[in-house]
Amino acid sequence: MRKLVIIGASGHGKVIADIALKNQYEKIIFLDDDDTIMECAGFPVKGTTEDIEKYLFWDFIVAIGEANVRKKIFDKLELKSCNIVSLIHPKAIISRRVQIEKGTVIMAGAIINSDTKVGKGCIVNTGASVDHDGIIQDFVHISVGAHVAGSVHIGLKTWVGAGAIVLNNLNICNECMIGAGAVVIDDINIKGTYIGVPAKLLVKETSYEKSSLN
């Protein structure tokens, strides 16, 4: 029997649960540090992240959108030698020459083209696309309907907002927030929040989770 623990009983977790079912998981539970949540998407919440060791022989995936929290829990799972899996929706289109690291989820309608590398703990959300020869570093989130053109390098923990567009042959540094609908036409080398067409720096930040543009 294939068994999966989803950490994060949220809307994002509900989508991951559906993908897990389509990947033939027969038993699914959630863990969430909000101990008032009893169920998510019809599956039981069996405890908090303090209960990880009860399920060491299960598969794990982290369903948390905020990259710093996602990484913190991911690191905890790795320290406990948990089996962290990636999940790909069967309606996603993935080139045979794409490399996807553990803990990443690829949603329905997403497209990832040839010779792209996607790091650990990433999210390529519903209807998003990453074209050829991309490098998507660990814990990046490419949001719903965002499009990343060819030969783009996106740094660690960057969030590309819903409907945003990144033109080809660009580099985006670590820990940036690209606002919804923004169009990136130049390299981004300063960590912060970028909005508009073309995308311009709104505010420098040490951690983008302060932004409300996701």
N, C-alpha and C positions, 0 to 999 in steps of 0.2 A: 504494500500500500504506500503510495506517495503522500507524504505529509509535509505541510508547510506552515511555518509560523510567520505571520506578517506583523511587523512592529510598526504601530501607528494606526489606530482605529479612526480614520478620517475619510474625507471624500476621496483622497488619493488612494487610501487603502482599499476602498470599495472597488475602484477601477482595477487595482492590482489583483484583488480577489477574483474578479471576473476573468482576468487573463490567466490566473492560476488554474481555474477550472478548465479553460480551453487548453491548458498544458497538462491535462490529465492528473491533476492533484485530486486525491480522493478525500483527504481530511485537511481542513484549513482552520486555524485558530488565529486570534489576534492577541498581542500584548500591547498595553498602553499604560503610560505612567499616570493617566487620569483614572483613578480607581473607581470613579462613578460610572464609567462606560461599561455596559454589560454585554453589548453585542454590536456588530458592525456588518452590514450587508447580509444579515441573516446568519452570521457565524459568531461563535462565542468569543468574548474577551476573557482570557483565562488568567490574567494577572498583569504584572508590570515587567519592566526590564530586569527587575530583581529576580524574576522567575526563569530567566533564560536557561539556566543549568538544568531545569526539569525537562528540557526538550533538546538535549544535545544531539540526539540521533535523528532529529527532524532537519529539513531544509529551512533556511531563513532568508527573508528579504526585508529591507527597511523601506517603509512607505511614509516618509516624512519629506515634505517639500523643502524645508529650510536646510540649506547645505551644511551649515556648521553642526546642527543637531544630527543630521543624517550621518555625517562623518564620525561624530562622537560615538553614536550607537554602533556604526559599522566597525570602528576600531575595537569596541568592547566585544563584539562578536568574534573578531579575528583573534583577540587575546584568548578567548575561550575555545578556539579552534572549531567554531561552528561552520557548517557547510552553507556558505552564502551563495545563492544562485542568482542568475539573471533570468528574466522572463520576457518573452517576445510574443506579442499578439500574433496569431496566425494570419491576420489581415495586414500586417506590416510587410513591407518589401525591403529585403536586406540582400545586398550583393553577396555573392559567394566569397568575395575578397574583403569582407569587413571583419575587423577584429573587435570583439565586445568583451570587456572584462566583467568580473563577477559583481553582482549586486545591482546591475543596470536593468532598467525596465524600458521596453520599447512598446509604445501604445498602438492602438488600431490606426491604420491609415498612414503611419509614419513611413518614410522612405530614407534609406541610407545607402548611398552609392559606393562604387568600387574604391578600394584601397583607403578607406577611412578607418581610423582607430578611435574607439570609444572607450573611455577609461572606466574605473570602478565607480559604482554608486551613482551613475548618471541617470537622468530621465530624458527620454526623447518622447515628447508628449503627443497627444492625438493630432494626426494630420501634419506633424512637423516634418521637415526634410533636411538632410545633410548631404550635400553633393560630394563628388569624388575627392579623394586625397585629403580629407579633413583630419585634423587631430583635435579630439574633444577630450580634454583632460578630466581627471577624477572629479566627481560630485558636481558636474555641470548639469543644469536644467535647461533644456530647449523646450519652451512652452508651446501650448496649443497653437497650431497654425503658423509657427515661426519657420523661416526658411534661411538656411545657411548655404551659401554658394560654394563652389569648388575651392580647394586648397586654402581653407580657413583654419587657423589655429585658435582655439578657445581655451583660455587658461582655467586653472583650478577654481572650482566653486563659483564660477560665473553663471548668472541667470539671464537667459535671453527671453524677454517677455513675449506674451501672446501676440502673434501677428507681426513680430519684428522681422526685419530682413537684414542679413549681413552679406555684403557683396564679396566677390571672389578675391582670393589672394591677400586676405587681411589677417592680422593678428589682434586678438583681444586679450589683455592681461588678466591675471588672477582676480577673483572676487569683485567682478563688476556686475552691475545691474543695468541691463539694456531694457528700457521701458517698452511697454506694449505699443506696437505700431511703429516703433523707431526704425530708421534705415541707417545702417552703419556703412559709410563710404570710405572711411580712412582707418588706419590702425588706431587702436586704443591702448595707450601705454600708462595711463594714470587710473588707478583704482577709484571707482565712484559710480554714480548713477548718471545714465545718459538717456536723453529723451529727444524726440523730434525728428524732422526730416529736413536735412540730414541730422543724424544724432549728435548732440552737443552735451558737454559735461554740465549737469545740473548742480551737483554737489559732490565734493570729495568725501569719502567715507572710509572708515577703517573696517567696517563690516556692513554689507549691504542689507542685512536683515532689518535695519532701521527704516528702510525705504518702504513706501506704501504702493510702489508701482508694479508689484508682481501680480 
